[in-house]
Amino acid sequence: MLSGNDYTFGFAPTPSPVQLRRIPIDATWPSAPVLPPLPARDKSQDVATRAERETRVRLQRSLDGLETPAALLCPTGEIIAVNRTWRMMAKLQGMTHPHCGVGMNYLMLCGAAAAEGDRDAATTAEGIDGVLQGRSRSFFYKYRATDDHETRLYALMAWRMEDAGRAYAAVSHELLETHSRG
């Protein structure tokens, strides 16, 4: 009969050639290395970091649910997230920014184009700023984009999103029409 300290391999009730025994652990057994204690962490900072991460995940999921290219702007106008469609369109249009615009300031880009005389950019910047500042809940604007091969008509939509007491603006560009130039 087998005791709790003996283990055998095999299916037959006869003893197998390999037998394992338990070895008692005593003071001579090597112990785990002693690591220095971790620095004290502020639990309120951990909670805030976790809450911010959860907020970003919720907002990113909201953006990814859209089929049109969309970006999320923080109150200063900086792009803090883009959806999959935005990333795909950025690749197709040859955008060279490594993060498809995340980290760039959307309002400053519109302001620079407006300074060069682009009225659509000036209107867009003003409308999105109104959403970010809470003067309006949403903004809608149609604009044309022209290159050597075609003219495209887009609908720009911006709307206010709030989460965890912070306000954001989601901006999407939906392609409405395409006309070949020729």
C-alpha positions as CSV (number, residue, x, y, z in Angstrom):
1,M,0.0,0.0,0.0
2,L,1.2,3.5,-0.8
3,S,1.6,6.2,1.7
4,G,1.1,9.9,1.1
5,N,4.8,10.5,0.7
6,D,5.4,8.0,-2.1
7,Y,4.4,8.5,-5.7
8,T,4.7,5.9,-8.4
9,F,4.4,6.2,-12.2
10,G,2.5,3.6,-14.1
11,F,-0.9,2.1,-14.1
12,A,-0.2,-1.4,-12.7
13,P,-0.5,-1.9,-9.0
14,T,3.0,-3.3,-9.0
15,P,5.7,-0.9,-8.0
16,S,7.3,0.8,-11.0
17,P,11.0,1.3,-11.4
18,V,10.7,5.1,-10.8
19,Q,9.7,6.2,-7.3
20,L,9.5,9.7,-6.0
21,R,9.7,10.8,-2.4
22,R,8.9,14.0,-0.7
23,I,11.8,15.8,0.7
24,P,11.1,17.8,3.8
25,I,11.9,21.5,3.8
26,D,14.1,22.6,6.6
27,A,16.6,25.3,7.4
28,T,19.1,23.9,4.9
29,W,16.7,24.3,2.0
30,P,17.6,27.4,-0.2
31,S,15.2,30.2,0.4
32,A,14.0,32.9,-2.0
33,P,16.2,36.0,-2.3
34,V,15.3,38.9,-0.1
35,L,14.3,41.9,-2.3
36,P,14.3,45.5,-1.1
37,P,10.9,46.8,-0.2
38,L,9.0,48.7,-2.9
39,P,8.8,52.4,-2.4
40,A,5.7,53.7,-0.8
41,R,3.0,54.5,-3.3
42,D,0.2,57.0,-2.9
43,K,-3.0,55.0,-3.3
44,S,-5.0,58.1,-4.4
45,Q,-2.6,58.5,-7.3
46,D,-3.1,54.8,-8.3
47,V,-6.9,55.3,-8.2
48,A,-6.6,58.5,-10.4
49,T,-4.3,56.7,-12.9
50,R,-6.7,53.7,-13.1
51,A,-9.7,56.0,-13.5
52,E,-8.0,58.0,-16.3
53,R,-7.0,54.7,-18.1
54,E,-10.6,53.5,-17.8
55,T,-11.9,56.8,-19.2
56,R,-9.6,56.6,-22.2
57,V,-10.7,53.0,-22.9
58,R,-14.3,54.0,-22.8
59,L,-13.7,57.0,-25.1
60,Q,-11.6,54.9,-27.5
61,R,-14.4,52.3,-27.7
62,S,-16.9,55.0,-28.5
63,L,-14.7,56.2,-31.4
64,D,-14.0,52.8,-32.7
65,G,-17.7,52.2,-33.0
66,L,-17.9,54.9,-35.7
67,E,-17.5,53.9,-39.4
68,T,-16.3,57.3,-40.4
69,P,-12.8,58.7,-39.7
70,A,-13.0,60.2,-36.2
71,A,-10.6,61.9,-33.8
72,L,-11.0,62.8,-30.1
73,L,-9.8,66.2,-29.0
74,C,-9.0,67.3,-25.4
75,P,-10.1,70.9,-24.4
76,T,-6.9,72.4,-25.7
77,G,-7.5,70.9,-29.2
78,E,-4.9,68.2,-29.0
79,I,-5.8,64.9,-30.7
80,I,-5.7,62.3,-28.0
81,A,-7.2,59.4,-29.9
82,V,-8.3,58.3,-33.4
83,N,-10.4,55.4,-34.5
84,R,-9.4,52.6,-36.9
85,T,-11.1,54.2,-39.9
86,W,-9.0,57.4,-39.3
87,R,-5.8,55.3,-39.2
88,M,-6.7,53.5,-42.4
89,M,-7.6,56.7,-44.2
90,A,-4.3,58.3,-42.9
91,K,-2.4,55.4,-44.5
92,L,-4.3,55.6,-47.8
93,Q,-3.7,59.3,-48.0
94,G,0.0,59.0,-47.3
95,M,0.0,60.7,-43.8
96,T,3.6,60.4,-42.5
97,H,2.8,61.1,-38.8
98,P,3.8,58.0,-36.9
99,H,0.7,58.1,-34.7
100,C,-1.8,59.2,-37.4
101,G,-2.1,62.7,-35.8
102,V,-2.3,61.7,-32.1
103,G,-0.4,64.4,-30.2
104,M,-1.0,67.1,-32.8
105,N,-3.2,70.1,-32.1
106,Y,-6.2,70.0,-34.5
107,L,-7.1,73.6,-33.7
108,M,-3.6,74.9,-34.4
109,L,-3.5,73.0,-37.7
110,C,-6.8,74.7,-38.7
111,G,-5.5,78.0,-37.4
112,A,-2.4,77.7,-39.5
113,A,-4.4,76.9,-42.6
114,A,-6.8,79.8,-41.8
115,A,-3.8,82.2,-41.6
116,E,-3.0,81.2,-45.2
117,G,-6.5,82.2,-46.3
118,D,-8.4,78.9,-46.0
119,R,-11.9,80.0,-45.0
120,D,-13.1,76.4,-44.4
121,A,-10.3,75.9,-41.9
122,A,-11.2,79.1,-40.1
123,T,-14.9,78.1,-39.9
124,T,-13.9,74.6,-38.7
125,A,-11.6,75.9,-36.0
126,E,-14.3,78.3,-34.7
127,G,-17.0,75.6,-34.7
128,I,-14.9,73.0,-32.9
129,D,-13.6,75.5,-30.4
130,G,-17.3,76.4,-29.6
131,V,-17.9,72.7,-28.9
132,L,-14.8,72.4,-26.7
133,Q,-15.7,75.5,-24.7
134,G,-19.3,74.5,-24.2
135,R,-20.8,77.2,-26.3
136,S,-22.5,74.6,-28.5
137,R,-23.2,70.8,-28.2
138,S,-22.3,70.1,-31.8
139,F,-21.0,71.6,-35.1
140,F,-21.7,70.5,-38.7
141,Y,-19.9,71.8,-41.8
142,K,-19.6,70.7,-45.4
143,Y,-16.4,71.3,-47.2
144,R,-14.6,70.4,-50.5
145,A,-11.2,68.9,-50.8
146,T,-9.6,69.0,-54.3
147,D,-6.4,67.4,-55.6
148,D,-5.1,66.7,-59.1
149,H,-7.4,63.8,-59.7
150,E,-10.7,64.4,-58.0
151,T,-12.9,66.7,-55.9
152,R,-14.4,65.3,-52.7
153,L,-17.3,66.7,-50.6
154,Y,-17.1,66.0,-46.9
155,A,-19.3,66.5,-43.9
156,L,-17.4,67.5,-40.8
157,M,-19.2,66.8,-37.6
158,A,-18.0,67.7,-34.1
159,W,-19.9,66.9,-30.9
160,R,-19.2,67.3,-27.2
161,M,-18.4,64.2,-25.1
162,E,-18.1,64.2,-21.4
163,D,-16.7,61.5,-19.1
164,A,-15.5,61.7,-15.5
165,G,-16.2,65.4,-15.4
166,R,-14.0,66.3,-18.4
167,A,-15.2,67.5,-21.7
168,Y,-13.9,66.4,-25.1
169,A,-14.8,66.9,-28.7
170,A,-15.2,64.1,-31.2
171,V,-14.6,65.1,-34.8
172,S,-15.5,63.0,-37.8
173,H,-15.1,63.5,-41.5
174,E,-17.7,61.7,-43.7
175,L,-17.1,61.4,-47.4
176,L,-20.4,62.4,-49.2
177,E,-19.4,62.7,-52.9
178,T,-16.5,62.2,-55.2
179,H,-16.1,63.7,-58.6
180,S,-13.3,62.9,-61.0
181,R,-11.5,65.9,-62.5
182,G,-10.8,65.7,-66.1
